[in-house]
């Protein structure tokens, strides 16, 4: 199964998604992107957060 192939993600690996300012941007707090896989976003409208619940895959 997939749980055997991939290691469990620890909460500290998803620290950006766990920030209070990003809670509303997550569909579910059970499914968070790992910090090291977050895409880098540039905000053009001056918004203070560039977080999106997404992960870059290679």
mmJSON file of the N, C-alpha and C atoms, coordinates in Angstrom:
{"data_MODEL":{"atom_site":{
"group_PDB":["ATOM","ATOM","ATOM","ATOM","ATOM","ATOM","ATOM","ATOM","ATOM","ATOM","ATOM","ATOM","ATOM","ATOM","ATOM","ATOM","ATOM","ATOM","ATOM","ATOM","ATOM","ATOM","ATOM","ATOM","ATOM","ATOM","ATOM","ATOM","ATOM","ATOM","ATOM","ATOM","ATOM","ATOM","ATOM","ATOM","ATOM","ATOM","ATOM","ATOM","ATOM","ATOM","ATOM","ATOM","ATOM","ATOM","ATOM","ATOM","ATOM","ATOM","ATOM","ATOM","ATOM","ATOM","ATOM","ATOM","ATOM","ATOM","ATOM","ATOM","ATOM","ATOM","ATOM","ATOM","ATOM","ATOM","ATOM","ATOM","ATOM","ATOM","ATOM","ATOM","ATOM","ATOM","ATOM","ATOM","ATOM","ATOM","ATOM","ATOM","ATOM","ATOM","ATOM","ATOM","ATOM","ATOM","ATOM","ATOM","ATOM","ATOM","ATOM","ATOM","ATOM","ATOM","ATOM","ATOM","ATOM","ATOM","ATOM","ATOM","ATOM","ATOM","ATOM","ATOM","ATOM","ATOM","ATOM","ATOM","ATOM","ATOM","ATOM","ATOM","ATOM","ATOM","ATOM","ATOM","ATOM","ATOM","ATOM","ATOM","ATOM","ATOM","ATOM","ATOM","ATOM","ATOM","ATOM","ATOM","ATOM","ATOM","ATOM","ATOM","ATOM","ATOM","ATOM","ATOM","ATOM","ATOM","ATOM","ATOM","ATOM","ATOM","ATOM","ATOM","ATOM","ATOM","ATOM","ATOM","ATOM","ATOM","ATOM","ATOM","ATOM","ATOM","ATOM","ATOM","ATOM","ATOM","ATOM","ATOM","ATOM","ATOM","ATOM","ATOM","ATOM","ATOM","ATOM","ATOM","ATOM","ATOM","ATOM","ATOM","ATOM","ATOM"],
"id":[1,2,3,4,5,6,7,8,9,10,11,12,13,14,15,16,17,18,19,20,21,22,23,24,25,26,27,28,29,30,31,32,33,34,35,36,37,38,39,40,41,42,43,44,45,46,47,48,49,50,51,52,53,54,55,56,57,58,59,60,61,62,63,64,65,66,67,68,69,70,71,72,73,74,75,76,77,78,79,80,81,82,83,84,85,86,87,88,89,90,91,92,93,94,95,96,97,98,99,100,101,102,103,104,105,106,107,108,109,110,111,112,113,114,115,116,117,118,119,120,121,122,123,124,125,126,127,128,129,130,131,132,133,134,135,136,137,138,139,140,141,142,143,144,145,146,147,148,149,150,151,152,153,154,155,156,157,158,159,160,161,162,163,164,165,166,167,168,169,170,171,172,173,174],
"type_symbol":["N","C","C","N","C","C","N","C","C","N","C","C","N","C","C","N","C","C","N","C","C","N","C","C","N","C","C","N","C","C","N","C","C","N","C","C","N","C","C","N","C","C","N","C","C","N","C","C","N","C","C","N","C","C","N","C","C","N","C","C","N","C","C","N","C","C","N","C","C","N","C","C","N","C","C","N","C","C","N","C","C","N","C","C","N","C","C","N","C","C","N","C","C","N","C","C","N","C","C","N","C","C","N","C","C","N","C","C","N","C","C","N","C","C","N","C","C","N","C","C","N","C","C","N","C","C","N","C","C","N","C","C","N","C","C","N","C","C","N","C","C","N","C","C","N","C","C","N","C","C","N","C","C","N","C","C","N","C","C","N","C","C","N","C","C","N","C","C","N","C","C","N","C","C"],
"label_atom_id":["N","CA","C","N","CA","C","N","CA","C","N","CA","C","N","CA","C","N","CA","C","N","CA","C","N","CA","C","N","CA","C","N","CA","C","N","CA","C","N","CA","C","N","CA","C","N","CA","C","N","CA","C","N","CA","C","N","CA","C","N","CA","C","N","CA","C","N","CA","C","N","CA","C","N","CA","C","N","CA","C","N","CA","C","N","CA","C","N","CA","C","N","CA","C","N","CA","C","N","CA","C","N","CA","C","N","CA","C","N","CA","C","N","CA","C","N","CA","C","N","CA","C","N","CA","C","N","CA","C","N","CA","C","N","CA","C","N","CA","C","N","CA","C","N","CA","C","N","CA","C","N","CA","C","N","CA","C","N","CA","C","N","CA","C","N","CA","C","N","CA","C","N","CA","C","N","CA","C","N","CA","C","N","CA","C","N","CA","C","N","CA","C","N","CA","C","N","CA","C","N","CA","C"],
"label_alt_id":[null,null,null,null,null,null,null,null,null,null,null,null,null,null,null,null,null,null,null,null,null,null,null,null,null,null,null,null,null,null,null,null,null,null,null,null,null,null,null,null,null,null,null,null,null,null,null,null,null,null,null,null,null,null,null,null,null,null,null,null,null,null,null,null,null,null,null,null,null,null,null,null,null,null,null,null,null,null,null,null,null,null,null,null,null,null,null,null,null,null,null,null,null,null,null,null,null,null,null,null,null,null,null,null,null,null,null,null,null,null,null,null,null,null,null,null,null,null,null,null,null,null,null,null,null,null,null,null,null,null,null,null,null,null,null,null,null,null,null,null,null,null,null,null,null,null,null,null,null,null,null,null,null,null,null,null,null,null,null,null,null,null,null,null,null,null,null,null,null,null,null,null,null,null],
"label_comp_id":["UNK","UNK","UNK","UNK","UNK","UNK","UNK","UNK","UNK","UNK","UNK","UNK","UNK","UNK","UNK","UNK","UNK","UNK","UNK","UNK","UNK","UNK","UNK","UNK","UNK","UNK","UNK","UNK","UNK","UNK","UNK","UNK","UNK","UNK","UNK","UNK","UNK","UNK","UNK","UNK","UNK","UNK","UNK","UNK","UNK","UNK","UNK","UNK","UNK","UNK","UNK","UNK","UNK","UNK","UNK","UNK","UNK","UNK","UNK","UNK","UNK","UNK","UNK","UNK","UNK","UNK","UNK","UNK","UNK","UNK","UNK","UNK","UNK","UNK","UNK","UNK","UNK","UNK","UNK","UNK","UNK","UNK","UNK","UNK","UNK","UNK","UNK","UNK","UNK","UNK","UNK","UNK","UNK","UNK","UNK","UNK","UNK","UNK","UNK","UNK","UNK","UNK","UNK","UNK","UNK","UNK","UNK","UNK","UNK","UNK","UNK","UNK","UNK","UNK","UNK","UNK","UNK","UNK","UNK","UNK","UNK","UNK","UNK","UNK","UNK","UNK","UNK","UNK","UNK","UNK","UNK","UNK","UNK","UNK","UNK","UNK","UNK","UNK","UNK","UNK","UNK","UNK","UNK","UNK","UNK","UNK","UNK","UNK","UNK","UNK","UNK","UNK","UNK","UNK","UNK","UNK","UNK","UNK","UNK","UNK","UNK","UNK","UNK","UNK","UNK","UNK","UNK","UNK","UNK","UNK","UNK","UNK","UNK","UNK"],
"label_asym_id":["A","A","A","A","A","A","A","A","A","A","A","A","A","A","A","A","A","A","A","A","A","A","A","A","A","A","A","A","A","A","A","A","A","A","A","A","A","A","A","A","A","A","A","A","A","A","A","A","A","A","A","A","A","A","A","A","A","A","A","A","A","A","A","A","A","A","A","A","A","A","A","A","A","A","A","A","A","A","A","A","A","A","A","A","A","A","A","A","A","A","A","A","A","A","A","A","A","A","A","A","A","A","A","A","A","A","A","A","A","A","A","A","A","A","A","A","A","A","A","A","A","A","A","A","A","A","A","A","A","A","A","A","A","A","A","A","A","A","A","A","A","A","A","A","A","A","A","A","A","A","A","A","A","A","A","A","A","A","A","A","A","A","A","A","A","A","A","A","A","A","A","A","A","A"],
"label_entity_id":["1","1","1","1","1","1","1","1","1","1","1","1","1","1","1","1","1","1","1","1","1","1","1","1","1","1","1","1","1","1","1","1","1","1","1","1","1","1","1","1","1","1","1","1","1","1","1","1","1","1","1","1","1","1","1","1","1","1","1","1","1","1","1","1","1","1","1","1","1","1","1","1","1","1","1","1","1","1","1","1","1","1","1","1","1","1","1","1","1","1","1","1","1","1","1","1","1","1","1","1","1","1","1","1","1","1","1","1","1","1","1","1","1","1","1","1","1","1","1","1","1","1","1","1","1","1","1","1","1","1","1","1","1","1","1","1","1","1","1","1","1","1","1","1","1","1","1","1","1","1","1","1","1","1","1","1","1","1","1","1","1","1","1","1","1","1","1","1","1","1","1","1","1","1"],
"label_seq_id":[1,1,1,2,2,2,3,3,3,4,4,4,5,5,5,6,6,6,7,7,7,8,8,8,9,9,9,10,10,10,11,11,11,12,12,12,13,13,13,14,14,14,15,15,15,16,16,16,17,17,17,18,18,18,19,19,19,20,20,20,21,21,21,22,22,22,23,23,23,24,24,24,25,25,25,26,26,26,27,27,27,28,28,28,29,29,29,30,30,30,31,31,31,32,32,32,33,33,33,34,34,34,35,35,35,36,36,36,37,37,37,38,38,38,39,39,39,40,40,40,41,41,41,42,42,42,43,43,43,44,44,44,45,45,45,46,46,46,47,47,47,48,48,48,49,49,49,50,50,50,51,51,51,52,52,52,53,53,53,54,54,54,55,55,55,56,56,56,57,57,57,58,58,58],
"pdbx_PDB_ins_code":[null,null,null,null,null,null,null,null,null,null,null,null,null,null,null,null,null,null,null,null,null,null,null,null,null,null,null,null,null,null,null,null,null,null,null,null,null,null,null,null,null,null,null,null,null,null,null,null,null,null,null,null,null,null,null,null,null,null,null,null,null,null,null,null,null,null,null,null,null,null,null,null,null,null,null,null,null,null,null,null,null,null,null,null,null,null,null,null,null,null,null,null,null,null,null,null,null,null,null,null,null,null,null,null,null,null,null,null,null,null,null,null,null,null,null,null,null,null,null,null,null,null,null,null,null,null,null,null,null,null,null,null,null,null,null,null,null,null,null,null,null,null,null,null,null,null,null,null,null,null,null,null,null,null,null,null,null,null,null,null,null,null,null,null,null,null,null,null,null,null,null,null,null,null],
"Cartn_x":[0.829,0.0,0.872,0.248,0.982,1.642,1.035,1.631,2.964,3.164,4.423,5.501,5.13,6.073,6.522,5.628,5.956,5.977,6.916,6.973,5.84,5.492,4.482,5.022,4.144,4.516,4.287,5.283,5.186,4.611,3.904,3.342,4.394,5.594,6.633,7.102,6.799,7.132,6.134,5.019,3.956,3.713,4.751,4.602,3.946,4.172,3.578,2.062,1.601,0.167,-0.529,0.209,-0.365,-0.429,0.154,0.087,-1.365,-1.792,-3.181,-3.642,-2.761,-3.162,-3.442,-3.013,-3.221,-4.324,-4.94,-5.971,-7.106,-7.566,-8.685,-8.313,-7.039,-6.589,-6.461,-6.635,-6.562,-7.965,-8.152,-9.446,-9.717,-8.671,-8.772,-7.451,-7.51,-6.283,-5.639,-6.325,-5.772,-4.907,-4.991,-4.231,-3.462,-2.191,-1.351,-0.13,0.324,1.537,2.767,3.773,5.036,5.774,6.35,7.017,8.035,8.823,9.894,9.361,8.058,7.468,6.524,6.409,5.497,5.991,5.085,5.499,5.787,6.688,7.006,6.069,5.265,4.296,4.692,4.444,4.685,3.332,3.042,1.783,1.922,0.985,1.033,0.131,-0.776,-1.708,-1.331,-0.135,0.33,-0.169,-0.796,-1.255,-0.054,-0.228,0.904,1.322,0.515,0.857,0.908,1.921,2.023,1.771,1.017,0.754,-0.404,-0.246,-1.32,-1.117,-2.203,-2.09,-1.864,-0.604,-0.21,1.216,1.584,2.944,3.488,4.723,5.397,5.847,5.591,5.995,6.941,7.95,8.914,8.966],
"Cartn_y":[-1.188,0.0,1.25,2.377,3.642,3.995,3.619,3.91,3.205,2.107,1.381,2.057,2.584,3.191,4.573,5.363,6.736,6.874,7.634,7.82,8.716,8.571,9.442,10.858,11.816,13.227,13.658,14.289,14.786,16.204,16.6,17.959,19.049,18.852,19.873,20.012,19.03,19.119,19.99,20.322,21.119,22.409,23.01,24.156,25.365,25.57,26.73,26.565,25.389,25.134,25.161,24.929,24.933,26.321,27.322,28.685,29.154,29.819,30.282,31.103,31.921,32.761,31.942,30.672,29.831,28.79,28.7,27.688,27.773,28.968,29.122,28.743,28.633,28.301,26.792,26.022,24.566,23.989,23.08,22.414,21.579,20.914,20.079,20.156,20.208,20.216,18.834,17.828,16.474,16.293,17.23,17.127,18.43,18.422,19.61,19.312,20.308,20.159,20.248,19.477,19.503,20.794,21.454,22.747,22.729,21.682,21.646,21.503,21.209,21.034,22.166,23.194,24.3,25.095,25.498,26.358,27.772,28.444,29.833,30.726,31.518,32.408,33.857,34.672,36.109,36.801,37.591,38.304,39.664,39.977,41.269,42.304,41.859,42.81,43.193,42.829,43.224,42.365,41.222,40.337,39.858,39.736,39.436,37.968,37.069,35.65,35.116,34.328,33.714,32.211,31.76,30.339,29.84,28.656,27.913,26.459,25.744,24.342,23.517,23.449,22.715,22.227,21.223,20.687,20.498,20.912,20.686,19.236,18.592,17.198,17.129,16.304,16.162,14.732],
"Cartn_z":[0.0,0.0,0.0,-0.243,-0.312,1.022,2.138,3.448,3.643,2.964,3.067,2.231,1.075,0.136,0.586,1.119,1.505,3.025,3.54,4.996,5.484,6.734,7.341,7.44,7.211,7.322,8.764,9.34,10.713,10.698,11.74,11.789,11.591,12.113,11.959,10.515,9.662,8.238,7.474,8.103,7.473,8.25,8.762,9.664,9.001,7.71,7.033,6.937,6.571,6.484,7.829,8.896,10.239,10.87,10.219,10.754,10.783,11.846,11.949,10.74,10.17,9.028,7.769,7.736,6.558,6.738,7.91,8.154,7.145,6.813,5.877,4.449,4.158,2.806,2.596,3.66,3.58,3.481,2.551,2.436,3.685,4.155,5.347,6.099,7.395,8.187,8.215,7.66,7.566,6.329,5.38,4.13,3.931,4.32,4.216,3.36,2.645,1.838,2.741,2.402,3.142,2.783,3.769,3.571,2.43,2.335,1.331,-0.101,-0.264,-1.593,-1.984,-1.145,-1.45,-2.657,-3.556,-4.67,-4.174,-4.842,-4.511,-5.306,-4.624,-5.269,-5.039,-6.045,-5.936,-5.985,-4.977,-4.9,-5.572,-6.47,-7.159,-6.495,-5.65,-5.041,-3.616,-3.184,-1.868,-0.722,-1.019,0.049,0.857,2.157,3.032,3.029,2.483,2.49,1.068,0.776,-0.543,-0.449,0.556,0.79,-0.053,-0.608,-1.249,-0.849,-0.59,-0.2,-1.462,-1.874,-3.075,-2.886,-3.661,-3.585,-4.992,-5.188,-6.464,-6.528,-7.651,-7.843,-9.025,-8.917,-10.009,-10.467],
"occupancy":[1.0,1.0,1.0,1.0,1.0,1.0,1.0,1.0,1.0,1.0,1.0,1.0,1.0,1.0,1.0,1.0,1.0,1.0,1.0,1.0,1.0,1.0,1.0,1.0,1.0,1.0,1.0,1.0,1.0,1.0,1.0,1.0,1.0,1.0,1.0,1.0,1.0,1.0,1.0,1.0,1.0,1.0,1.0,1.0,1.0,1.0,1.0,1.0,1.0,1.0,1.0,1.0,1.0,1.0,1.0,1.0,1.0,1.0,1.0,1.0,1.0,1.0,1.0,1.0,1.0,1.0,1.0,1.0,1.0,1.0,1.0,1.0,1.0,1.0,1.0,1.0,1.0,1.0,1.0,1.0,1.0,1.0,1.0,1.0,1.0,1.0,1.0,1.0,1.0,1.0,1.0,1.0,1.0,1.0,1.0,1.0,1.0,1.0,1.0,1.0,1.0,1.0,1.0,1.0,1.0,1.0,1.0,1.0,1.0,1.0,1.0,1.0,1.0,1.0,1.0,1.0,1.0,1.0,1.0,1.0,1.0,1.0,1.0,1.0,1.0,1.0,1.0,1.0,1.0,1.0,1.0,1.0,1.0,1.0,1.0,1.0,1.0,1.0,1.0,1.0,1.0,1.0,1.0,1.0,1.0,1.0,1.0,1.0,1.0,1.0,1.0,1.0,1.0,1.0,1.0,1.0,1.0,1.0,1.0,1.0,1.0,1.0,1.0,1.0,1.0,1.0,1.0,1.0,1.0,1.0,1.0,1.0,1.0,1.0],
"B_iso_or_equiv":[0.0,0.0,0.0,0.0,0.0,0.0,0.0,0.0,0.0,0.0,0.0,0.0,0.0,0.0,0.0,0.0,0.0,0.0,0.0,0.0,0.0,0.0,0.0,0.0,0.0,0.0,0.0,0.0,0.0,0.0,0.0,0.0,0.0,0.0,0.0,0.0,0.0,0.0,0.0,0.0,0.0,0.0,0.0,0.0,0.0,0.0,0.0,0.0,0.0,0.0,0.0,0.0,0.0,0.0,0.0,0.0,0.0,0.0,0.0,0.0,0.0,0.0,0.0,0.0,0.0,0.0,0.0,0.0,0.0,0.0,0.0,0.0,0.0,0.0,0.0,0.0,0.0,0.0,0.0,0.0,0.0,0.0,0.0,0.0,0.0,0.0,0.0,0.0,0.0,0.0,0.0,0.0,0.0,0.0,0.0,0.0,0.0,0.0,0.0,0.0,0.0,0.0,0.0,0.0,0.0,0.0,0.0,0.0,0.0,0.0,0.0,0.0,0.0,0.0,0.0,0.0,0.0,0.0,0.0,0.0,0.0,0.0,0.0,0.0,0.0,0.0,0.0,0.0,0.0,0.0,0.0,0.0,0.0,0.0,0.0,0.0,0.0,0.0,0.0,0.0,0.0,0.0,0.0,0.0,0.0,0.0,0.0,0.0,0.0,0.0,0.0,0.0,0.0,0.0,0.0,0.0,0.0,0.0,0.0,0.0,0.0,0.0,0.0,0.0,0.0,0.0,0.0,0.0,0.0,0.0,0.0,0.0,0.0,0.0],
"pdbx_formal_charge":[null,null,null,null,null,null,null,null,null,null,null,null,null,null,null,null,null,null,null,null,null,null,null,null,null,null,null,null,null,null,null,null,null,null,null,null,null,null,null,null,null,null,null,null,null,null,null,null,null,null,null,null,null,null,null,null,null,null,null,null,null,null,null,null,null,null,null,null,null,null,null,null,null,null,null,null,null,null,null,null,null,null,null,null,null,null,null,null,null,null,null,null,null,null,null,null,null,null,null,null,null,null,null,null,null,null,null,null,null,null,null,null,null,null,null,null,null,null,null,null,null,null,null,null,null,null,null,null,null,null,null,null,null,null,null,null,null,null,null,null,null,null,null,null,null,null,null,null,null,null,null,null,null,null,null,null,null,null,null,null,null,null,null,null,null,null,null,null,null,null,null,null,null,null],
"auth_seq_id":[1,1,1,2,2,2,3,3,3,4,4,4,5,5,5,6,6,6,7,7,7,8,8,8,9,9,9,10,10,10,11,11,11,12,12,12,13,13,13,14,14,14,15,15,15,16,16,16,17,17,17,18,18,18,19,19,19,20,20,20,21,21,21,22,22,22,23,23,23,24,24,24,25,25,25,26,26,26,27,27,27,28,28,28,29,29,29,30,30,30,31,31,31,32,32,32,33,33,33,34,34,34,35,35,35,36,36,36,37,37,37,38,38,38,39,39,39,40,40,40,41,41,41,42,42,42,43,43,43,44,44,44,45,45,45,46,46,46,47,47,47,48,48,48,49,49,49,50,50,50,51,51,51,52,52,52,53,53,53,54,54,54,55,55,55,56,56,56,57,57,57,58,58,58],
"auth_comp_id":["UNK","UNK","UNK","UNK","UNK","UNK","UNK","UNK","UNK","UNK","UNK","UNK","UNK","UNK","UNK","UNK","UNK","UNK","UNK","UNK","UNK","UNK","UNK","UNK","UNK","UNK","UNK","UNK","UNK","UNK","UNK","UNK","UNK","UNK","UNK","UNK","UNK","UNK","UNK","UNK","UNK","UNK","UNK","UNK","UNK","UNK","UNK","UNK","UNK","UNK","UNK","UNK","UNK","UNK","UNK","UNK","UNK","UNK","UNK","UNK","UNK","UNK","UNK","UNK","UNK","UNK","UNK","UNK","UNK","UNK","UNK","UNK","UNK","UNK","UNK","UNK","UNK","UNK","UNK","UNK","UNK","UNK","UNK","UNK","UNK","UNK","UNK","UNK","UNK","UNK","UNK","UNK","UNK","UNK","UNK","UNK","UNK","UNK","UNK","UNK","UNK","UNK","UNK","UNK","UNK","UNK","UNK","UNK","UNK","UNK","UNK","UNK","UNK","UNK","UNK","UNK","UNK","UNK","UNK","UNK","UNK","UNK","UNK","UNK","UNK","UNK","UNK","UNK","UNK","UNK","UNK","UNK","UNK","UNK","UNK","UNK","UNK","UNK","UNK","UNK","UNK","UNK","UNK","UNK","UNK","UNK","UNK","UNK","UNK","UNK","UNK","UNK","UNK","UNK","UNK","UNK","UNK","UNK","UNK","UNK","UNK","UNK","UNK","UNK","UNK","UNK","UNK","UNK","UNK","UNK","UNK","UNK","UNK","UNK"],
"auth_asym_id":["A","A","A","A","A","A","A","A","A","A","A","A","A","A","A","A","A","A","A","A","A","A","A","A","A","A","A","A","A","A","A","A","A","A","A","A","A","A","A","A","A","A","A","A","A","A","A","A","A","A","A","A","A","A","A","A","A","A","A","A","A","A","A","A","A","A","A","A","A","A","A","A","A","A","A","A","A","A","A","A","A","A","A","A","A","A","A","A","A","A","A","A","A","A","A","A","A","A","A","A","A","A","A","A","A","A","A","A","A","A","A","A","A","A","A","A","A","A","A","A","A","A","A","A","A","A","A","A","A","A","A","A","A","A","A","A","A","A","A","A","A","A","A","A","A","A","A","A","A","A","A","A","A","A","A","A","A","A","A","A","A","A","A","A","A","A","A","A","A","A","A","A","A","A"],
"auth_atom_id":["N","CA","C","N","CA","C","N","CA","C","N","CA","C","N","CA","C","N","CA","C","N","CA","C","N","CA","C","N","CA","C","N","CA","C","N","CA","C","N","CA","C","N","CA","C","N","CA","C","N","CA","C","N","CA","C","N","CA","C","N","CA","C","N","CA","C","N","CA","C","N","CA","C","N","CA","C","N","CA","C","N","CA","C","N","CA","C","N","CA","C","N","CA","C","N","CA","C","N","CA","C","N","CA","C","N","CA","C","N","CA","C","N","CA","C","N","CA","C","N","CA","C","N","CA","C","N","CA","C","N","CA","C","N","CA","C","N","CA","C","N","CA","C","N","CA","C","N","CA","C","N","CA","C","N","CA","C","N","CA","C","N","CA","C","N","CA","C","N","CA","C","N","CA","C","N","CA","C","N","CA","C","N","CA","C","N","CA","C","N","CA","C","N","CA","C","N","CA","C","N","CA","C"],
"pdbx_PDB_model_num":[1,1,1,1,1,1,1,1,1,1,1,1,1,1,1,1,1,1,1,1,1,1,1,1,1,1,1,1,1,1,1,1,1,1,1,1,1,1,1,1,1,1,1,1,1,1,1,1,1,1,1,1,1,1,1,1,1,1,1,1,1,1,1,1,1,1,1,1,1,1,1,1,1,1,1,1,1,1,1,1,1,1,1,1,1,1,1,1,1,1,1,1,1,1,1,1,1,1,1,1,1,1,1,1,1,1,1,1,1,1,1,1,1,1,1,1,1,1,1,1,1,1,1,1,1,1,1,1,1,1,1,1,1,1,1,1,1,1,1,1,1,1,1,1,1,1,1,1,1,1,1,1,1,1,1,1,1,1,1,1,1,1,1,1,1,1,1,1,1,1,1,1,1,1]
}}}
